[in-house]
């Protein structure tokens, strides 16, 4: 029995993705709540003009697209619901997630424990060297990685961390996955599970509005893209080296402090 709620972010008009994630959840045999995602196509200019607000130390790869702004706003809205809820933590998935056969058992084990993290990422595109590893059973571990994976396709977040992340992200200049990756700009303890419990569906990648918007916005030939990407990679590695002493190894806001987290969110409104 899973004692944490599951939130699935899905656009109302993305029917194919909704059907796919519902089938995945049916296979896991877990109840879930579908969150109606904010639609980038419906964001007005006034709302978009409120962004960006570049945090000190942020590494910007490219301007935000409408879809990326809407995606971040959707995650913020889910965080607010988690912060105001009754459970100590919750799982959040995007609608193109697919799951390993044993994901349900590992998720149940994660939810059985008191979190020693603020955010636990369930997917990584590459194998990472983990510090402070903890065994989850059945060949799964979780721990701290120097360089975090980009994707927000699946993660768990504690109630106080959700309150904090929602409050600090009232203005932003990075996509949500990149902002979460750059831990030197926030105080959250982010850990990852290995091997990954979920991954993006290859069949649904062509329907990703974020990827299409990025392609349109980030114009230029292969050489130009290569140079910009190399600049970003070098800047990221340098920032990781410079700020390694800041990386959290334990939860910044223990679950017992959920009342303080909720008050922080209320005051930030």
KAHU-V875816 format. One record per residue. N is the residue number from 0. SS is DSSP state (@ for helix, = for strand, . for the rest). OMEGA is omega in radians with two decimals (999 if undefined). Layout:
BEGIN
n | ss | omega
N | SS | OMEGA
N | SS | OMEGA
END
This chain:
BEGIN
n | ss | omega
0 | . | -3.14
1 | . | -3.07
2 | . | 2.99
3 | . | 3.10
4 | = | 3.07
5 | = | 3.08
6 | = | 3.11
7 | = | -3.12
8 | = | -3.07
9 | = | 3.06
10 | . | 3.14
11 | . | -3.08
12 | . | 3.13
13 | . | -3.03
14 | @ | -3.14
15 | @ | 3.12
16 | @ | 3.12
17 | @ | 3.12
18 | @ | -3.11
19 | @ | -3.10
20 | @ | 3.06
21 | @ | 3.08
22 | @ | 3.10
23 | @ | -3.14
24 | @ | 3.08
25 | @ | 3.12
26 | @ | 3.10
27 | @ | -3.11
28 | . | 3.08
29 | . | 3.00
30 | . | 3.13
31 | . | 3.07
32 | = | 3.06
33 | = | 3.08
34 | = | 3.14
35 | = | -3.03
36 | . | 3.05
37 | . | -3.04
38 | . | 3.14
39 | @ | -3.14
40 | @ | -3.10
41 | @ | 3.10
42 | . | 3.12
43 | . | -3.07
44 | @ | -3.12
45 | @ | -3.13
46 | @ | -3.13
47 | @ | -3.09
48 | . | 3.08
49 | . | 3.13
50 | . | 0.10
51 | . | 2.97
52 | . | -2.96
53 | . | 3.08
54 | . | 3.10
55 | . | 3.13
56 | . | 3.14
57 | . | 3.10
58 | . | -3.05
59 | . | 3.13
60 | . | -3.12
61 | . | 3.13
62 | . | 3.09
63 | . | 3.02
64 | . | 3.07
65 | @ | -3.10
66 | @ | 3.13
67 | @ | 3.08
68 | @ | -3.14
69 | @ | 3.13
70 | @ | 3.13
71 | @ | 3.13
72 | @ | 3.10
73 | @ | 3.11
74 | @ | 3.11
75 | @ | -3.14
76 | @ | 3.09
77 | @ | 3.12
78 | @ | 3.14
79 | @ | 3.11
80 | @ | 3.12
81 | @ | -3.12
82 | @ | -3.11
83 | . | -3.09
84 | . | -3.06
85 | . | -3.04
86 | . | -3.11
87 | . | -3.12
88 | = | -3.14
89 | = | 3.03
90 | = | 3.10
91 | = | 3.11
92 | = | 2.96
93 | = | -2.88
94 | . | 3.07
95 | . | -3.12
96 | = | 2.94
97 | = | -2.94
98 | = | 3.02
99 | . | -3.07
100 | . | -3.08
101 | . | -3.09
102 | @ | -3.08
103 | @ | -3.14
104 | @ | 3.14
105 | @ | 3.10
106 | @ | 3.10
107 | @ | 3.11
108 | @ | 3.10
109 | @ | -3.09
110 | @ | 3.12
111 | @ | -3.04
112 | . | 2.99
113 | . | -3.06
114 | . | 2.97
115 | . | 3.13
116 | . | 3.03
117 | . | 3.11
118 | = | 3.11
119 | = | -3.11
120 | = | -3.04
121 | . | -3.13
122 | . | 3.01
123 | . | -3.12
124 | . | 3.13
125 | . | 3.06
126 | . | -3.10
127 | . | 2.95
128 | . | -3.04
129 | . | 3.01
130 | = | 3.11
131 | = | -3.08
132 | = | 3.03
133 | = | -3.11
134 | = | 3.12
135 | = | -3.08
136 | = | 3.05
137 | . | 3.08
138 | . | 3.12
139 | = | 3.08
140 | = | 2.90
141 | = | -3.12
142 | = | -3.10
143 | = | 3.05
144 | . | 3.14
145 | . | 3.13
146 | . | -3.06
147 | . | 3.06
148 | . | -3.05
149 | . | -2.89
150 | . | 2.97
151 | . | -3.09
152 | . | 3.12
153 | = | 3.10
154 | = | 2.98
155 | = | -3.14
156 | = | -3.14
157 | = | -3.12
158 | @ | 3.12
159 | @ | 3.10
160 | @ | 3.10
161 | @ | 3.10
162 | @ | -3.13
163 | @ | -3.08
164 | @ | 3.11
165 | @ | -3.12
166 | @ | -3.06
167 | @ | -3.07
168 | . | 3.12
169 | . | 2.96
170 | . | -3.05
171 | . | 3.11
172 | . | -3.13
173 | . | 2.95
174 | . | -3.04
175 | @ | -3.12
176 | @ | 3.12
177 | @ | 3.11
178 | @ | 3.13
179 | @ | -3.13
180 | @ | -3.06
181 | . | -2.99
182 | @ | 3.12
183 | @ | 3.09
184 | @ | 3.07
185 | . | -3.05
186 | . | -3.05
187 | . | 2.99
188 | . | -3.10
189 | = | 3.09
190 | = | -3.12
191 | = | 3.08
192 | = | 3.04
193 | = | -0.14
194 | . | -3.08
195 | . | 3.07
196 | . | -3.13
197 | = | 3.10
198 | = | 3.11
199 | = | 3.09
200 | . | 3.12
201 | @ | -3.11
202 | @ | -3.08
203 | @ | -3.08
204 | @ | 3.14
205 | @ | 3.13
206 | @ | -3.11
207 | . | 3.12
208 | @ | 3.12
209 | @ | 3.14
210 | @ | 3.13
211 | @ | 3.12
212 | @ | 3.12
213 | @ | 3.14
214 | @ | -3.14
215 | @ | -3.06
216 | @ | -3.07
217 | . | -3.11
218 | . | 3.11
219 | . | -3.12
220 | . | -3.10
221 | @ | -3.13
222 | @ | 3.13
223 | @ | 3.12
224 | @ | 3.13
225 | @ | -3.12
226 | @ | -3.13
227 | @ | 3.13
228 | @ | 3.12
229 | @ | 3.09
230 | @ | 3.14
231 | @ | -3.11
232 | @ | 3.14
233 | @ | 3.14
234 | @ | 3.14
235 | @ | -3.13
236 | @ | 3.10
237 | @ | 3.13
238 | @ | 3.10
239 | @ | 3.13
240 | @ | -3.09
241 | @ | -3.00
242 | . | -3.06
243 | @ | -3.14
244 | @ | -3.10
245 | @ | -3.02
246 | . | -3.09
247 | . | 3.09
248 | . | 3.11
249 | . | -3.07
250 | . | 3.09
251 | . | -3.12
252 | . | -3.14
253 | . | -3.10
254 | @ | 3.14
255 | @ | -3.11
256 | @ | -3.06
257 | @ | -3.14
258 | @ | 3.09
259 | @ | 3.12
260 | @ | -3.14
261 | @ | 3.10
262 | @ | 3.12
263 | @ | 3.12
264 | @ | -3.13
265 | @ | -3.14
266 | @ | -3.11
267 | @ | -3.12
268 | . | 999
END
